[in-house]
């Protein structure tokens, strides 16, 4: 079991068109031969990933601060949608049961009450090298 398998949060870095690395703390769960987390299709990390598939990940805390002694991994990622994204969401939901209920499900409920159109959900799948 490696660091990413045990990590509660990772700092997930993607690259802007100008080459600047932008990192965001996120949940992570093992999936297939790599790792996955859910996001909105319109999120900046999803948009950046659609232009450049390189990723940099480091275990961190909920605020994105790198954990002492944590390793940084490089790899490549891709957006997944449809049935694969549903499978990924199920795995993430299983790992983060309570937090998922408090954050994601409450957001979905508010969007339904406000009758706001929802952006389709997707997942980001990545493999480290």
MARBA-3410 file (N, C-alpha, C, O; in Angstrom, 1 decimal):
129
0.9,-1.2,0.0,0.0,0.0,0.0,0.9,1.2,0.0,1.8,1.4,0.9 ~ 0.7,2.1,-1.0,1.6,3.3,-1.0,0.9,4.5,-0.4,-0.3,4.4,0.1 ~ 1.6,5.6,-0.4,1.1,6.9,0.2,-0.3,7.3,-0.3,-1.1,7.7,0.5 ~ -0.5,7.2,-1.6,-1.7,7.7,-2.2,-2.9,6.8,-1.8,-4.0,7.3,-1.7 ~ -2.6,5.5,-1.6,-3.7,4.6,-1.2,-4.2,5.0,0.2,-5.4,4.9,0.5
-3.3,5.5,1.1,-3.7,5.8,2.5,-4.1,7.3,2.6,-4.7,7.6,3.6 ~ -3.8,8.1,1.6,-4.1,9.5,1.8,-5.6,9.8,1.8,-6.4,9.3,1.1 ~ -6.0,10.7,2.8,-7.3,11.2,2.8,-7.5,12.3,1.8,-8.6,12.4,1.2 ~ -6.5,13.2,1.6,-6.6,14.3,0.7,-5.3,14.3,-0.1,-4.2,13.9,0.4 ~ -5.4,14.8,-1.3,-4.2,15.0,-2.1,-4.2,16.5,-2.7,-5.3,17.0,-2.9
-3.0,17.0,-2.9,-2.9,18.2,-3.6,-2.8,17.8,-5.1,-1.8,17.2,-5.5 ~ -3.8,18.1,-5.9,-3.9,17.7,-7.3,-3.5,18.9,-8.1,-4.2,19.9,-8.2 ~ -2.4,18.7,-8.8,-1.9,19.8,-9.7,-2.1,19.6,-11.2,-1.8,18.5,-11.7 ~ -2.6,20.6,-11.8,-2.7,20.6,-13.3,-2.1,21.8,-13.8,-1.8,22.8,-13.1 ~ -1.8,21.9,-15.1,-1.1,23.0,-15.8,-2.0,23.9,-16.6,-2.8,23.4,-17.4
-1.8,25.2,-16.4,-2.5,26.2,-17.3,-1.8,26.1,-18.6,-0.8,25.5,-18.8 ~ -2.4,26.8,-19.6,-1.9,26.9,-20.9,-0.5,27.5,-20.9,0.4,27.2,-21.8 ~ -0.2,28.4,-20.0,1.1,29.1,-20.0,2.1,28.3,-19.2,3.3,28.7,-19.1 ~ 1.8,27.1,-18.7,2.7,26.2,-18.0,2.7,26.3,-16.5,3.5,25.6,-15.9 ~ 1.9,27.2,-16.0,1.9,27.4,-14.5,1.1,26.2,-13.9,0.1,25.8,-14.3
1.7,25.7,-12.8,1.1,24.6,-12.1,0.1,25.1,-11.1,0.4,26.0,-10.3 ~ -1.1,24.6,-11.1,-2.2,25.0,-10.2,-2.6,23.8,-9.4,-3.1,22.8,-10.0 ~ -2.5,23.9,-8.1,-2.9,22.7,-7.2,-4.1,23.0,-6.4,-4.4,24.1,-6.0 ~ -4.9,21.9,-6.2,-6.2,22.0,-5.5,-6.3,20.8,-4.6,-6.0,19.7,-5.0 ~ -6.6,21.0,-3.3,-6.8,19.8,-2.4,-8.1,19.1,-2.8,-9.1,19.8,-3.1
-8.0,17.8,-2.8,-9.2,17.0,-3.2,-9.2,15.6,-2.5,-8.1,15.2,-2.0 ~ -10.3,15.0,-2.5,-10.4,13.6,-2.0,-9.7,12.7,-3.1,-9.5,13.1,-4.2 ~ -9.4,11.5,-2.7,-8.8,10.5,-3.7,-9.1,9.1,-3.2,-9.2,8.8,-2.0 ~ -9.4,8.3,-4.2,-9.7,6.9,-3.9,-9.0,6.0,-5.0,-9.0,6.4,-6.1 ~ -8.5,4.9,-4.6,-7.9,3.9,-5.6,-9.0,3.5,-6.6,-10.1,3.2,-6.2
-8.6,3.4,-7.9,-9.6,3.1,-8.9,-8.9,2.4,-10.1,-8.0,3.1,-10.6 ~ -9.2,1.2,-10.4,-8.6,0.5,-11.5,-7.1,0.5,-11.2,-6.6,0.0,-10.2 ~ -6.2,0.9,-12.2,-4.8,0.9,-12.0,-4.2,2.2,-11.5,-3.0,2.4,-11.4 ~ -5.1,3.1,-11.1,-4.7,4.5,-10.6,-5.6,5.0,-9.5,-5.9,4.2,-8.6 ~ -6.0,6.2,-9.6,-6.8,6.9,-8.6,-7.8,7.8,-9.2,-7.8,8.1,-10.4
-8.8,8.1,-8.4,-10.0,8.9,-9.0,-10.5,9.8,-7.9,-10.4,9.6,-6.7 ~ -11.1,10.9,-8.4,-12.0,11.7,-7.6,-13.0,12.4,-8.4,-12.9,12.5,-9.7 ~ -14.1,12.8,-7.8,-15.2,13.4,-8.6,-15.1,14.9,-8.6,-14.4,15.5,-7.8 ~ -15.6,15.5,-9.7,-15.6,17.0,-9.8,-16.7,17.4,-10.8,-17.4,16.5,-11.3 ~ -16.9,18.6,-10.9,-17.9,19.1,-11.9,-17.2,19.2,-13.3,-16.0,19.6,-13.3
-17.9,19.0,-14.3,-17.4,19.0,-15.6,-16.8,20.4,-16.0,-15.9,20.6,-16.8 ~ -17.4,21.5,-15.4,-17.0,22.8,-15.6,-15.9,23.4,-14.7,-15.6,24.5,-14.7 ~ -15.4,22.5,-13.8,-14.4,23.0,-12.9,-13.1,23.4,-13.6,-12.8,22.9,-14.7 ~ -12.3,24.2,-13.0,-11.1,24.7,-13.6,-10.1,23.5,-13.8,-9.4,23.4,-14.8 ~ -10.0,22.6,-12.8,-9.1,21.5,-12.9,-9.5,20.6,-14.1,-8.6,20.1,-14.8
-10.8,20.4,-14.3,-11.3,19.6,-15.5,-10.9,20.3,-16.8,-10.5,19.7,-17.7 ~ -11.1,21.6,-16.8,-10.8,22.4,-18.0,-9.3,22.3,-18.3,-8.9,22.1,-19.5 ~ -8.4,22.5,-17.3,-7.0,22.5,-17.5,-6.5,21.1,-17.9,-5.7,21.0,-18.8 ~ -7.1,20.1,-17.4,-6.8,18.7,-17.7,-7.1,18.4,-19.2,-6.5,17.6,-19.8 ~ -8.2,19.0,-19.7,-8.6,18.7,-21.1,-7.6,19.3,-22.0,-7.5,18.9,-23.2
-6.7,20.2,-21.6,-5.7,20.8,-22.5,-4.3,20.2,-22.2,-3.5,20.2,-23.2 ~ -4.1,19.7,-21.0,-2.8,19.2,-20.7,-3.0,18.0,-19.7,-3.5,18.3,-18.6 ~ -2.7,16.8,-20.1,-3.0,15.7,-19.2,-1.9,15.4,-18.1,-2.1,14.5,-17.3 ~ -0.9,16.2,-18.0,0.1,16.0,-17.0,-0.5,16.4,-15.6,-1.2,17.4,-15.5 ~ -0.2,15.6,-14.6,-0.6,15.9,-13.2,0.5,15.7,-12.3,1.4,15.0,-12.5
0.4,16.5,-11.1,1.3,16.3,-10.0,0.5,16.2,-8.8,-0.4,17.0,-8.5 ~ 0.7,15.1,-8.0,-0.1,14.9,-6.8,0.8,14.7,-5.6,1.9,14.0,-5.7 ~ 0.4,15.2,-4.5,1.1,15.1,-3.2,0.1,14.9,-2.1,-0.9,15.7,-2.0 ~ 0.3,13.9,-1.2,-0.7,13.8,0.0,-0.6,15.1,0.8,0.4,15.7,1.0 ~ -1.8,15.6,1.2,-1.9,16.9,1.9,-3.0,16.8,3.0,-3.7,15.8,3.1
-3.2,17.9,3.7,-4.3,18.0,4.6,-5.5,18.6,3.9,-5.4,19.0,2.7 ~ -6.6,18.8,4.6,-7.8,19.4,4.0,-7.6,20.7,3.4,-8.4,21.1,2.5 ~ -6.7,21.5,3.9,-6.4,22.8,3.4,-5.4,22.9,2.3,-5.1,24.0,1.7 ~ -4.9,21.7,1.9,-3.9,21.7,0.8,-2.5,21.8,1.2,-1.6,21.8,0.4 ~ -2.2,21.8,2.5,-0.8,21.9,3.0,-0.2,20.5,2.9,-0.7,19.5,3.4
1.0,20.4,2.3,1.6,19.1,2.1,2.0,18.5,3.4,2.4,19.2,4.4 ~ 1.8,17.2,3.6,2.1,16.5,4.8,3.6,16.4,5.0,4.3,16.2,4.0 ~ 4.1,16.4,6.2,5.5,16.3,6.4,6.0,14.9,5.9,5.5,13.9,6.1 ~ 7.1,15.0,5.1,7.7,13.8,4.5,6.9,13.2,3.4,7.3,12.1,2.9 ~ 5.9,13.8,2.9,5.1,13.3,1.8,5.9,13.3,0.5,6.6,14.3,0.2
5.6,12.3,-0.3,6.3,12.2,-1.7,5.4,12.9,-2.7,4.2,13.0,-2.5 ~ 6.0,13.5,-3.7,5.3,14.1,-4.8,5.3,13.1,-6.0,6.4,12.6,-6.3 ~ 4.2,12.9,-6.6,4.1,11.9,-7.8,3.7,12.7,-9.0,2.9,13.6,-9.0 ~ 4.3,12.3,-10.1,3.9,12.8,-11.4,3.2,11.8,-12.2,3.5,10.6,-12.1 ~ 2.3,12.2,-13.1,1.6,11.2,-13.9,0.7,11.9,-15.0,1.0,13.0,-15.4
-0.3,11.2,-15.4,-1.2,11.8,-16.4,-2.6,11.4,-16.0,-2.9,10.4,-15.4 ~ -3.6,12.3,-16.4,-5.0,12.1,-16.0,-5.9,12.3,-17.2,-5.5,12.7,-18.3 ~ -7.1,11.9,-16.9,-8.2,12.1,-18.0,-9.5,12.3,-17.3,-9.7,11.8,-16.2 ~ -10.4,12.9,-18.0,-11.8,13.1,-17.5,-12.5,11.8,-17.9,-12.4,11.3,-19.0 ~ -13.4,11.3,-17.0,-14.2,10.2,-17.3,-15.6,10.6,-17.0,-15.9,11.3,-16.1
-16.5,10.1,-17.9,-18.0,10.4,-17.7,-18.8,9.2,-17.9,-18.2,8.1,-18.1 ~ -20.1,9.3,-17.8,-20.9,8.2,-18.0,-20.8,7.1,-16.9,-20.7,7.4,-15.7 ~ -20.9,5.8,-17.3,-20.9,4.7,-16.4,-19.6,4.6,-15.6,-19.6,4.3,-14.4 ~ -18.4,5.0,-16.2,-17.2,5.0,-15.4,-17.2,6.0,-14.3,-16.7,5.8,-13.2 ~ -17.8,7.2,-14.6,-17.8,8.2,-13.6,-18.8,7.8,-12.5,-18.5,8.2,-11.3
-19.8,7.1,-12.8,-20.8,6.6,-11.8,-20.1,5.6,-10.9,-20.2,5.7,-9.7 ~ -19.3,4.7,-11.5,-18.5,3.8,-10.7,-17.5,4.5,-9.8,-17.3,4.1,-8.6 ~ -16.8,5.5,-10.3,-15.9,6.3,-9.6,-16.5,7.0,-8.4,-16.0,7.0,-7.3 ~ -17.7,7.6,-8.6,-18.4,8.3,-7.6,-18.8,7.3,-6.5,-18.8,7.7,-5.3 ~ -19.2,6.1,-6.8,-19.6,5.1,-5.8,-18.4,4.8,-5.0,-18.5,4.6,-3.7
-17.2,4.6,-5.5,-16.0,4.3,-4.8,-15.6,5.5,-3.9,-15.3,5.2,-2.7 ~ -15.7,6.7,-4.4,-15.3,7.8,-3.5,-16.4,8.0,-2.4,-16.0,8.2,-1.3 ~ -17.6,7.8,-2.7,-18.7,7.9,-1.7,-18.5,6.9,-0.6,-18.7,7.1,0.6 ~ -18.0,5.7,-1.0,-17.8,4.6,0.0,-16.6,5.0,0.9,-16.7,4.7,2.1 ~ -15.6,5.6,0.4,-14.4,6.0,1.2,-14.7,7.1,2.1,-14.2,7.2,3.3
-15.5,8.1,1.7,-15.8,9.3,2.4,-17.3,9.4,2.8,-17.8,10.5,2.7 ~ -17.8,8.4,3.4,-19.3,8.3,3.7,-19.8,9.6,4.3,-20.7,10.2,3.7 ~ -19.4,9.9,5.5,-19.9,11.1,6.2,-19.7,12.4,5.5,-20.5,13.2,5.4 ~ -18.4,12.6,5.1,-18.0,13.8,4.5,-18.8,14.0,3.2,-19.2,15.1,2.8 ~ -19.0,12.9,2.4,-19.8,13.0,1.2,-21.2,13.4,1.5,-21.8,14.3,0.8
-21.8,12.9,2.5,-23.2,13.2,2.9,-23.3,14.7,3.3,-24.3,15.4,2.9 ~ -22.3,15.2,4.0,-22.3,16.6,4.4,-22.0,17.6,3.3,-22.5,18.7,3.4 ~ -21.3,17.2,2.3,-20.9,18.2,1.3,-21.6,18.0,0.0,-22.3,18.9,-0.5 ~ -21.4,16.9,-0.6,-21.9,16.6,-2.0,-23.4,16.5,-2.0,-24.1,17.2,-2.8 ~ -24.0,15.6,-1.1,-25.4,15.4,-1.2,-26.2,16.7,-0.8,-27.2,17.0,-1.3
-25.6,17.5,0.2,-26.3,18.7,0.6,-26.3,19.7,-0.6,-27.2,20.5,-0.8 ~ -25.2,19.8,-1.3,-25.1,20.7,-2.5,-26.1,20.3,-3.6,-26.8,21.1,-4.1 ~ -26.2,19.0,-3.8,-27.2,18.5,-4.8,-28.6,18.8,-4.4,-29.4,19.2,-5.2 ~ -28.9,18.7,-3.1,-30.2,19.0,-2.5,-30.5,20.5,-2.7,-31.6,20.9,-3.2 ~ -29.6,21.4,-2.4,-29.8,22.8,-2.6,-30.0,23.2,-4.0,-30.9,24.0,-4.3
-29.3,22.6,-4.9,-29.5,22.9,-6.4,-30.9,22.4,-6.8,-31.5,23.1,-7.6 ~ -31.4,21.3,-6.3,-32.7,20.9,-6.6,-33.8,21.8,-6.1,-34.7,22.2,-6.8 ~ -33.6,22.3,-4.8,-34.6,23.2,-4.2,-34.6,24.5,-5.0,-35.7,25.1,-5.2 ~ -33.5,25.0,-5.3,-33.4,26.3,-6.0,-33.7,26.2,-7.5,-33.7,27.2,-8.2 ~ -33.9,25.0,-8.0,-34.1,24.7,-9.4,-33.1,25.2,-10.3,-33.3,25.7,-11.4
-31.8,25.2,-9.8,-30.7,25.6,-10.6,-30.3,24.5,-11.5,-30.3,23.3,-11.1 ~ -30.0,24.8,-12.7,-29.5,23.7,-13.6,-28.1,23.2,-13.0,-27.3,24.0,-12.6 ~ -28.0,21.9,-13.1,-26.7,21.3,-12.5,-25.8,21.1,-13.7,-26.2,20.7,-14.8 ~ -24.5,21.3,-13.4,-23.5,20.9,-14.4,-23.2,19.4,-14.3,-23.1,18.9,-13.2 ~ -23.2,18.7,-15.4,-23.0,17.3,-15.3,-21.7,16.9,-14.5,-20.7,17.6,-14.7
-21.8,15.9,-13.7,-20.6,15.5,-12.9,-19.8,14.6,-13.7,-20.3,13.9,-14.6 ~ -18.5,14.6,-13.4,-17.6,13.7,-14.1,-16.6,13.3,-13.0,-16.7,13.7,-11.9 ~ -15.6,12.5,-13.4,-14.6,12.2,-12.5,-13.2,12.4,-13.2,-13.2,12.4,-14.4 ~ -12.2,12.5,-12.4,-10.9,12.6,-12.9,-10.1,11.4,-12.5,-10.0,11.1,-11.3 ~ -9.7,10.7,-13.5,-8.9,9.4,-13.2,-7.4,9.7,-13.6,-7.2,10.3,-14.6
-6.5,9.3,-12.7,-5.1,9.6,-13.0,-4.3,8.4,-12.6,-4.6,7.6,-11.7 ~ -3.2,8.3,-13.3,-2.2,7.2,-13.0,-0.9,7.9,-12.8,-0.5,8.8,-13.5 ~ -0.2,7.5,-11.7,1.1,8.0,-11.4,2.2,7.2,-12.1,2.0,6.0,-12.2 ~ 3.3,7.8,-12.4,4.4,7.1,-13.1,5.5,6.7,-12.1,6.5,6.1,-12.5
END
